[in-house]
Amino acid sequence: MNTSSYESPFCTRYASKEMQYLFSADKKFTTWRRLWVALARAEMKLGLPVTAEQVAELEANIDNIDYECAAEREKLVRHDVMAHVYTYGQCCPNAAGIIHLGATSCYVGDNTDVIIMRDALELVRKKLVTVIAQLADFAREYRAMPALAYTHLQPAQLTTVGKRATLWINELLDDLHEIEYRIDTLALLGSKGTTGTQASFMELFHGDSAKVKELERLIAEEMGFDKVVPVSGQTYSRKADYRVLSTLSGIAQSAMKFANDMRILQNFKEMEEPFEKNQIGSSAMPYKRNPMRCERITALARYLCIDALNPAFTAGTQWFERTLDDSANKRISVAEGFLAADAILNIMINVTSGLVVYPKIIRRRVMAELPFMASENIMMDAVERGGNRQELHEKIRTYAMQAGKKVKEEGLDNDLIERIAADPSFGLTKEDIEKTLVPENYTGRSPEQVTEFLEECVAPVLAKYSALTHETAEINV
């Protein structure tokens, strides 16, 4: 541990090594070199004076990066790209003269950023699919278990534990579709030149537009893309960064909703996040089991939602063909947005792999409220026995208010059933009324909705990504 200088908590506590690597110096600068290889190979194929031997030399040294040399050179020339062109040339003396031929700095910088965002989105997708799969198993297991449903955080009607889980899954499915769209529509900058006009490449190819266009196609193909942006200034539109971080923000919103629901359910003692054998819930109160992981999801999700504003302002303040006020902000906000999304999903994988349910508490809380919710059914039974609906409705309303007052002001049990049974105008005994108090009869189509949703909406997605549903995540704290 480095104790003498600041280290990002994303690296020391939250994000996976896999995601950290995608935003590492090695990933960045080896991708720069892969782009220089692709450029040289395409230029060779299209007839420029680049030899197969030069391309082979570049390819053989992609990972042979002398970072000390690059740092020293950057101090001298104050330009990171030219420092790495020089460093690459030092280990590729035969190809040194054709590295970066016709390109501008954004050829490696922007194209690398797009490649890294694509790779990072694929990692996010893998983890998101795992969360969906685990929640789907949970929803299936508890599809029919009645539970209180809430509006305004007040008991409303009944749902099922599994049905509530489908609400979490449905939002995550929306996020997955957004990720798929972003991956499918990401385009490389290509080889656009200093102001996006491709003038330098037109010069190299003596005005042959077809070869300039083919150059871009060959580079994109080698880097695994089927498209480049159709027009640009020196950079790709920074709205691309905003769209990607907005997608990550969507995941944060869904995760926060899940985490906050879980925190409330843990307060109700109906459900809990996993609690490890030696975990300490509170330094002062040994009995506590705090929802620490879901609290962390909420905290990180809040950060990620706000982080999405960074590329929005960056995109809106670019002048003409480019300015450099994007760079410092972009290298922080995009990287840390992905690290935050990764951290959130790591915790969600951990939490959803071991959700704890307390059926007896859930049942007890249901039964405490069910007499209120069953009042219409009780009234209909009484009407069938000759009662007057309007009179009975008013009586039930009055008794419900009285019973609620007893519960709230005196801390007593709900005695609505006793009050109704004692009124001869209903013609019902306590036993008659209790026969109607079967929670499973008040959950509507919840169990069927769970089954239909899992079969029609979730199963096709999990089948498509069947190889990705076994992701595990280690969380450090």
C-alpha positions, 0 to 999 in steps of 0.5 A: 500500500502506498501511504505517502500519496493519494490513491484513487479508492476506485483502484484500492477498494472498488473497481476490478483489476480487469476494468482498471487494466482497460484504463491503464497506461499499458492498454492505452499505449499498446493500443496506440502502437496497434493503431500505428501498425494498422495505419502502416499496413493500410498505407503499404497495401495502398501503395505508399512507400511502406515495406512489409519488413517495416510493418513486421518490425512495428508489430513485433514491438507493440509491447516493447515500451520503454516508459522511461524513454517516453517520459524523458522525451515528453519532458523535452518536447511537451507532447505525449504523442510525439514522445511515444512516436520517438520511443517506438522508433527507438526500438524500430529503427527501420520503421522509425521514419514511417510511424504516424505517417500522415496522421495527427495526434487524435488518430491514436488518442481518439481512436484509442479512447473509442476502442477502450470504451468499447472494451469497457462496455463489453465488460460492463455488459458481462457483469450486468448480465450476471446480475440479471441472471441472479435476480431472475433465479431469485424472482423465480424462487419467490414468484408466489410469496405474498408481500406488502406492496407500497405506494408513497412508502405506505402499505397499499395492496399485496405483491409477491417477493418475486414480482418486486424483483422483476421491477429491478430486473426490468430496469436492468434489462433496459440498461442492457439494451442501451449498452448493446446499442452503444456497442453496436453504434460506436464508430472509430474516428478513423484517419481524418487529419488535423481539421477533419478534412483528410488533407494530409492523406490526400497529399500522400495519395496524390488526390486519390479520394478512393484510396483515402476512404479505403485507408479508413476502412482497412484501419477500422477493420483491423481494429474490429469496427465496421464504421468510422464517423462520417464527418468530424473536426480533428476529434470525434464529437464529444457527445459520444462520450456523453452518450456512453456515460449516460448509459452508465448513469442509467445503470447507476440509477437502476442500481440505486433503486435496487439498493435503496429498496433493499435498505428499506426491506432490511429495516423492515427485517423482511430481506437482507443483503448477505452478512458474512460470519465475521462481519462487524455491523457497528463499532458501538452496537454489536447487534446491528446488521447494517446494509453496508454494501447496498449503502455503498452501491447508493454512494457510488451510483450518486457519484456516477450519475453526477459524473455524466454531466462532465462530458455533457459540458465538454461536448457543448464547449468545444470550439469549431474543429477542436479545443484542448479543454476536453482532454484533462476532464475527459481522461478523468470523467470517462475512466472513473465513470467506468470504474464506478459502474464496474464497482457498482456491478461488482457489489450487485453481483455479490449482493444478489448472489446471496439475498436473504429472505425472512418469510415469517416476518414477511407473512406477519407484516402482511397479516397485520395489514391484510384486514384493511386490504380485504375490507372490500371482499368482506363487504361483498360477502356481507352484501351476499348475505343481505346487507346494504352495500352503502351502509356497510361501506360506511361502517367498514370505513369507520371501523378501519379508522378506529382500528388504525387509531388503536394501532398507531396511538396505542400500539395495539394489534389491528382489531378491524376483524373483531369490530366487523364480527361484532356488528350483526349488520354484517352477518359474519362471524370472525371465522367467516372473515378469517377464511377470506384472509388468505394473502395468496388471494390478494396478489393479483396476477403477480405469480403469472406476471413473474413467469411470463416476464422471465420466459418472454423477456429475460430468458431470450437475453440469458440464452443470448449471453449464456457464456456470460452468466457465471461472472463472479466478483470479489469485493475488497471491503 
